[in-house]
Amino acid sequence: MERTDRALIIIGGKEDRSNNKTILGEVAKRIGAGKLVVTTVAMENNTDELFDQYEKAFRSLGVKHLYNLEISERQEATLPAKVKILDDAAGVFFTGGDQLKITSQIGDTPIFQRIQEIYDEGGVIAGTSAGAAVMCETMLVEGGEEKSHVIGGSTRMAPGLGLIDGVIIDQHFMERGRFGRLTGAVAQNPKNLGVGIDEQTAIVVERGNGFYVLGSGAVYVIDGTHVTYSNIAEADLKKTLSIYNIRLHILSQGDRFDLLNRAPRQMKGRAAEKLPEKGTGPGTTTGVIVGPPDAPDTCLQDY
């Protein structure tokens, strides 16, 4: 049975690990006195060094029960000793690296089944960079970072872990010029919302039906609900993407987004007061409609 207090913390990458640690602090706050498992499965090399960085950061934030889940090949994800590391865990944190390495190593294994159980039972699943991309049912894997999206470009998608439905996540969003590739992903199937997350920025998904923004950057929500035309299925693969009446929301800390109604709003009252102070960054709170003024008002290897 799914618990209503479960949460996903999906981070755009390069979160602060040494100064104010705002985003990691949110993970630590939700873990409380519980057990946090950090997995470096996305990384090919230097896994011990990366775990040490997170161990230092989380222990400084008061996390006392911290464990390392290292999986270098798929067989290890079936071993009882590895699964046991997840016993009684209040949360799991995926580091950056290669999102395809995560899915190919743990997809449909006892490790993933246990992670799903932790989430369904009210736990916290967090991930940064590649660990963010992998949260969705369909994930962006690589390519497509042209200035504008080309129909036959190098964007590649693959099945993710499916912890959140109806959303495609992209990270390091404005820093790596990924607006075109995320728009192209939405054009392929407008039932999916595109959510692009800047570095040092996260979305906190509560109860699976909405999120709020945390951190110094912005979150870009691309909504294809009202699209009337796109050339994404045309045979000329060298053609640049054309799409009409797509909607864009730009959110920053202090904003919420309702995933069911596809509508943004500002946080108010006690919820807003509990937000940490925001660091410097490019975030701004703006709603943008790319389309006619009378449109209805509804709301790859990465480290």
Buried (B, 14 or more C-beta within 10 A) or exposed (E): EEEEEBBBBBBBBBBBBEEEBBBBBBBBBBBEEBBBBBBBBBBEEEBEEBBEEBBEBBEBBEBEBBBBBBBEEBEBBEBEEBBEBBEEBBBBBBBBBBBBBBBEBBBEBBBBBBBBEBBEBBBBBBBBBBBBBBBBBBBBBBEBBBEEBBBEBEBBBBEBBBBBEBBBBBBBBBBBEBBBBBBBBBBBEBEBBBBBBBBBBBBBBBEBEBBBBBBBBBBBBBBBBBBEEBBBEEEEEEEBBBBEBBBBBBBBBBBBBBBEEBBBBEBEEEEBEEBBEBBEBBBEBEBEBBBEEEEEEEBBBBB
